[in-house]
Amino acid sequence: MATDKDYNYLADKAYSFDVAREKKKVEYLLKMDKFLKMKIYLKNTKS
């Protein structure tokens, strides 16, 4: 049988995993945002 301690440990692990995933998602979105802005900027300066 799993004890409360086991459940807490799993919950903590799941939580930190979610946090890491959210952080990655945010970093990815920021990177994409920068990339798109750069592309738009280059397109506008070329013409």
Sine and cosine of phi, psi and omega as CSV:
sin_phi,cos_phi,sin_psi,cos_psi,sin_omega,cos_omega
0.00,0.00,0.64,-0.77,0.05,-1.00
-0.99,0.15,0.68,-0.73,0.01,-1.00
-1.00,-0.03,0.13,-0.99,0.04,-1.00
-0.86,0.52,-0.59,0.81,-0.02,-1.00
-0.89,0.46,-0.67,0.75,0.03,-1.00
-0.88,0.48,-0.69,0.72,-0.02,-1.00
-0.90,0.43,-0.67,0.75,0.03,-1.00
-0.89,0.47,-0.66,0.75,0.01,-1.00
-0.88,0.47,-0.71,0.70,0.00,-1.00
-0.91,0.41,-0.64,0.77,0.01,-1.00
-0.89,0.45,-0.69,0.73,0.04,-1.00
-0.87,0.48,-0.70,0.71,0.00,-1.00
-0.88,0.47,-0.72,0.69,0.00,-1.00
-0.88,0.47,-0.65,0.76,-0.02,-1.00
-0.91,0.43,-0.74,0.67,-0.03,-1.00
-0.91,0.40,-0.52,0.85,0.06,-1.00
-0.91,0.42,-0.71,0.71,0.03,-1.00
-0.87,0.49,-0.69,0.72,-0.01,-1.00
-0.87,0.48,-0.71,0.70,0.00,-1.00
-0.88,0.47,-0.64,0.76,-0.01,-1.00
-0.91,0.41,-0.68,0.73,0.02,-1.00
-0.89,0.46,-0.66,0.75,-0.01,-1.00
-0.88,0.48,-0.69,0.72,0.03,-1.00
-0.87,0.49,-0.68,0.73,-0.02,-1.00
-0.88,0.48,-0.72,0.69,-0.01,-1.00
-0.89,0.46,-0.71,0.70,0.02,-1.00
-0.87,0.50,-0.65,0.76,0.01,-1.00
-0.90,0.44,-0.71,0.71,-0.01,-1.00
-0.90,0.44,-0.64,0.77,0.03,-1.00
-0.90,0.43,-0.65,0.76,0.02,-1.00
-0.88,0.47,-0.72,0.69,0.01,-1.00
-0.88,0.48,-0.66,0.75,0.00,-1.00
-0.86,0.50,-0.74,0.67,0.02,-1.00
-0.88,0.48,-0.70,0.71,-0.02,-1.00
-0.87,0.50,-0.72,0.69,-0.02,-1.00
-0.91,0.40,-0.66,0.76,0.02,-1.00
-0.88,0.47,-0.65,0.76,0.01,-1.00
-0.89,0.46,-0.71,0.70,0.00,-1.00
-0.87,0.49,-0.71,0.70,0.00,-1.00
-0.89,0.45,-0.68,0.74,0.00,-1.00
-0.87,0.49,-0.72,0.69,-0.01,-1.00
-0.90,0.44,-0.64,0.77,0.00,-1.00
-0.89,0.46,-0.65,0.76,-0.04,-1.00
-0.95,0.30,-0.53,0.85,-0.02,-1.00
-0.98,0.17,-0.43,0.90,0.00,-1.00
-0.93,0.38,-0.73,0.69,-0.09,-1.00
-0.95,0.31,0.00,0.00,0.00,0.00
